[in-house]
Amino acid sequence: MHEVYAFGMIAPSTLIVLDDDYPPPGGYAEIAGVYPSFGGEAAGGAYVLARLGVDTKLDGTWLGNDPSSSFAIDTLSGAGVDCRAIRRGPKSVTEVVVSASDARTVLGTYTQLMADPAWNAPSEKDIRSSRIVCLDPFLGGESLQAARWCVDADTPYVTVDAPPDSEIGQRAAVLIVSEDFAAREFGPHDARELLTTYAARCNGLVILTRGSEPALYGRQGGQVREFAPYPVGVRDTTGAGDSFRAGAIYAMLNGADDDHLVRTASAVAALVCEGFPGVLNSPSEQELAEFLTRGR
């Protein structure tokens, strides 16, 4: 039995960190460092949760037999993530992240993955025996089946970037909608109106993250509340969204109310952005507790 079952995207990744701001088209930027890493929302969340002391099992997309895939599994396992469900094969998603002080760009083969699915079916047994499921909505019918098993087993799940009219979004205990997803899905929009639209259609807590702007959150029939991000020296925003969700799940495991959940999730994301590189130096449980005690 695990406290958290994470199902979704897992990918080997290369993180390229630039020395300063992102260059304009045709411009130049100095590379500060190149780091082997891992990507995918489920993988990032599982790693951060394990670093916080949460017993977590990871499942989802397949990984290859190449050194980059081996590094991803070794790193995740080294943090305490149970990776035994991950299937190894001839191919996997490829990801390269270019990160600068003011922006980041993700390059990958996720569209190819959708065209030629390469992922496991979810484990009903793991869903039923977990306290919370960290669920990516991106793996077609398998993600939907996982959500339905969660509802049937009364196991709450936390998901990200699902439309307000989707079954996965509507039945989630917590739905986190990123600024990037909202811009792609809805174009120019009023953030408060969007949060209100989501909350009216969804059963759980909806959180709209907005980068350096205050996060908005609320529930059906309730008021829209906001929480300003912690002021930290941002070094790398890679994995901030994965870390925010992991912080929300950690707070749920500890019985937090909505306000404390958003506060904790924001703190985890802030510590990851302040660290370097990506989620690889995400906080321990003690480091998070000390940060929350200090406050702003």
C-alpha positions in Angstrom: 0.0 0.0 0.0 1.2 3.5 -0.9 0.0 6.8 0.4 -0.1 8.2 -3.2 -0.4 6.6 -6.6 0.8 8.9 -9.4 -0.4 8.0 -12.9 0.6 9.9 -16.0 3.5 11.4 -17.9 7.1 10.2 -17.3 9.9 11.2 -19.6 13.7 11.4 -19.6 14.7 15.1 -20.0 17.6 17.3 -20.6 17.6 20.7 -18.8 19.5 23.5 -20.5 19.9 26.5 -18.2 20.7 29.9 -19.8 22.9 32.4 -18.1 20.4 35.3 -18.4 17.1 36.1 -20.1 15.7 34.2 -23.0 17.0 35.6 -26.3 14.7 37.1 -29.0 14.3 35.2 -32.3 17.7 35.2 -34.0 19.5 36.2 -30.8 22.1 34.6 -28.6 22.2 33.4 -25.1 25.1 31.9 -23.1 24.5 28.4 -21.7 25.1 28.2 -17.9 24.7 24.4 -17.7 23.3 21.3 -19.1 21.7 18.7 -16.8 20.2 15.3 -17.2 16.8 15.2 -15.6 13.3 13.8 -16.0 10.0 15.3 -17.1 6.3 14.6 -17.1 3.8 15.9 -14.6 3.3 12.6 -12.8 7.0 12.0 -12.5 7.7 15.5 -11.2 4.9 15.3 -8.6 6.0 11.8 -7.5 9.6 12.9 -7.0 8.6 16.0 -4.9 6.2 13.9 -2.8 8.9 11.3 -2.1 11.3 14.1 -1.0 8.6 15.3 1.4 8.6 11.8 2.9 5.4 10.6 1.2 5.3 6.9 0.2 4.6 7.2 -3.6 4.2 4.8 -6.5 4.7 6.0 -10.1 3.0 4.5 -13.2 2.1 5.7 -16.7 4.1 6.2 -19.9 6.8 3.8 -20.9 10.5 4.6 -20.8 13.2 3.4 -23.2 16.4 1.3 -22.6 18.6 4.3 -23.2 20.9 6.0 -20.6 18.6 9.0 -20.2 15.7 6.7 -19.2 17.9 4.8 -16.8 19.0 8.1 -15.2 15.3 9.1 -14.8 14.4 5.9 -13.1 17.6 5.9 -10.9 16.9 9.4 -9.8 13.3 8.8 -9.0 14.1 5.6 -7.2 16.9 7.2 -5.3 14.4 9.7 -3.9 12.2 6.9 -2.7 9.7 6.7 -5.6 8.4 3.1 -6.3 9.1 2.8 -10.0 8.5 -0.9 -10.4 5.4 -0.4 -12.5 7.3 1.6 -15.2 7.6 -0.4 -18.4 10.9 -0.3 -20.3 10.9 -0.7 -24.1 12.4 0.5 -27.3 11.1 4.0 -27.1 10.0 6.8 -24.8 9.0 10.4 -24.9 11.9 12.8 -25.5 12.0 16.1 -23.7 14.4 19.1 -23.7 13.7 22.1 -21.5 15.4 25.4 -22.0 15.2 27.6 -18.9 16.1 31.2 -18.4 15.6 33.8 -15.7 12.5 35.1 -17.3 11.0 32.2 -19.3 11.3 28.5 -20.2 10.5 26.5 -23.3 9.7 22.8 -23.4 10.6 20.8 -26.6 9.4 17.2 -26.8 7.7 14.4 -28.6 4.4 14.3 -26.6 2.3 14.7 -29.8 4.0 11.6 -31.2 3.2 9.8 -28.0 -0.5 10.7 -28.4 -0.5 9.4 -32.0 1.2 6.1 -31.0 0.2 5.4 -27.4 2.9 3.9 -25.2 1.7 3.7 -21.6 0.4 1.3 -19.0 -3.2 0.8 -18.0 -3.8 2.2 -14.5 -3.8 -0.2 -11.5 -7.2 -0.5 -9.9 -5.6 -2.2 -6.9 -3.2 0.7 -6.3 -6.0 3.3 -6.7 -8.1 1.5 -4.1 -5.3 1.1 -1.7 -3.9 4.7 -1.9 -5.0 7.6 0.2 -4.8 10.0 -2.8 -4.2 9.6 -6.5 -2.0 12.1 -8.5 -3.7 11.8 -11.9 -2.6 13.3 -15.2 -5.6 13.7 -17.6 -3.5 13.3 -20.7 -3.5 9.5 -21.3 -6.9 9.1 -23.0 -9.2 6.4 -21.8 -6.7 5.1 -19.3 -6.8 8.5 -17.4 -10.6 8.5 -17.5 -10.7 4.9 -16.2 -8.4 5.9 -13.3 -10.7 8.8 -12.4 -13.7 6.6 -12.4 -12.0 4.0 -10.2 -11.1 6.8 -7.8 -14.7 7.9 -7.6 -15.9 4.3 -7.2 -13.3 3.6 -4.4 -13.9 7.0 -2.7 -10.2 7.8 -3.3 -9.7 11.5 -3.9 -7.6 12.5 -6.9 -5.8 15.7 -7.8 -5.4 16.6 -11.4 -4.2 19.4 -13.7 -5.2 21.3 -16.8 -8.5 19.6 -17.6 -11.3 21.5 -19.3 -14.3 22.5 -17.1 -16.7 20.3 -19.0 -14.5 17.2 -18.7 -15.4 14.3 -16.5 -11.9 14.2 -15.0 -11.9 17.9 -14.1 -15.5 17.9 -12.7 -14.9 14.9 -10.4 -11.5 15.8 -9.0 -11.0 16.6 -5.4 -8.6 19.3 -6.5 -8.2 20.7 -10.1 -5.2 22.9 -10.7 -5.3 25.0 -13.9 -2.1 26.5 -15.1 -1.7 29.9 -16.6 -0.2 28.4 -19.8 -3.1 25.9 -20.2 -5.7 28.7 -19.7 -4.1 30.8 -22.3 -3.9 28.0 -24.8 -7.4 26.7 -24.1 -9.3 30.0 -23.7 -7.2 32.7 -25.2 -7.5 36.2 -23.6 -9.7 35.8 -20.6 -10.6 37.3 -17.2 -9.0 35.1 -14.6 -11.7 35.6 -12.0 -14.5 34.8 -14.5 -12.6 31.7 -15.6 -12.2 30.5 -12.0 -15.9 31.1 -11.4 -16.8 29.2 -14.5 -14.7 26.2 -13.4 -16.0 26.3 -9.9 -19.6 26.2 -11.0 -19.0 23.0 -13.0 -16.6 21.1 -10.7 -17.2 19.3 -7.5 -13.9 20.0 -5.8 -11.5 22.8 -5.2 -10.3 24.7 -8.3 -7.0 26.6 -8.3 -5.9 28.8 -11.1 -2.1 29.4 -10.9 -0.8 32.5 -12.7 3.0 32.6 -12.4 4.1 35.7 -10.4 0.5 36.9 -10.1 -1.7 35.7 -7.2 -3.3 32.3 -7.5 -7.1 32.2 -7.5 -9.0 29.4 -5.9 -12.6 28.5 -4.9 -15.4 26.0 -4.8 -18.9 25.8 -6.2 -21.1 28.4 -4.7 -18.2 30.0 -2.8 -16.2 33.2 -3.1 -13.0 33.5 -5.2 -10.0 33.8 -3.0 -6.4 34.6 -3.9 -2.9 33.9 -2.6 0.1 35.9 -3.7 3.2 33.8 -4.5 6.0 33.9 -2.0 8.7 36.4 -2.8 11.8 34.3 -3.6 14.8 34.7 -5.8 13.7 32.6 -8.8 16.5 30.6 -10.4 14.6 28.0 -12.4 10.8 27.6 -12.9 11.1 24.1 -14.4 8.8 21.8 -12.4 7.0 24.6 -10.5 3.6 23.3 -11.6 4.4 19.7 -10.7 5.7 20.9 -7.3 2.6 23.0 -6.7 0.4 19.9 -7.2 2.7 17.8 -5.0 2.4 20.4 -2.3 -1.4 20.4 -2.5 -1.4 16.6 -2.1 1.0 16.8 0.8 -1.3 19.3 2.5 -4.4 17.1 1.9 -2.6 14.1 3.5 -2.1 16.3 6.5 -5.8 17.4 6.7 -5.3 20.9 5.5 -8.2 23.2 4.7 -8.3 25.0 1.4 -6.4 28.1 2.5 -3.6 26.1 4.1 -3.5 23.8 1.0 -2.9 26.7 -1.4 -0.4 28.2 1.0 1.5 24.9 1.3 1.4 24.2 -2.5 2.7 27.8 -3.1 5.5 27.2 -0.6 6.7 24.0 -2.3 6.7 25.7 -5.7 8.6 28.7 -4.3 11.3 26.5 -2.8 11.7 24.6 -6.1 11.9 27.9 -8.1 14.5 29.1 -5.6 16.5 25.9 -5.9 18.4 24.6 -8.9 18.1 22.7 -11.2 14.4 22.0 -11.6 12.8 19.7 -9.0 16.0 17.8 -8.3 16.6 19.8 -5.2 13.0 20.0 -4.0 12.5 20.5 -0.3 12.5 18.0 2.5 9.6 17.9 4.9 11.7 19.8 7.5 12.8 22.4 5.0 9.2 23.0 4.0 8.1 23.3 7.6 10.8 25.8 8.4 9.8 27.9 5.3 6.2 27.9 6.3 7.1 28.9 9.8 9.1 31.9 8.6 6.2 33.0 6.4 6.8 36.0 4.2 
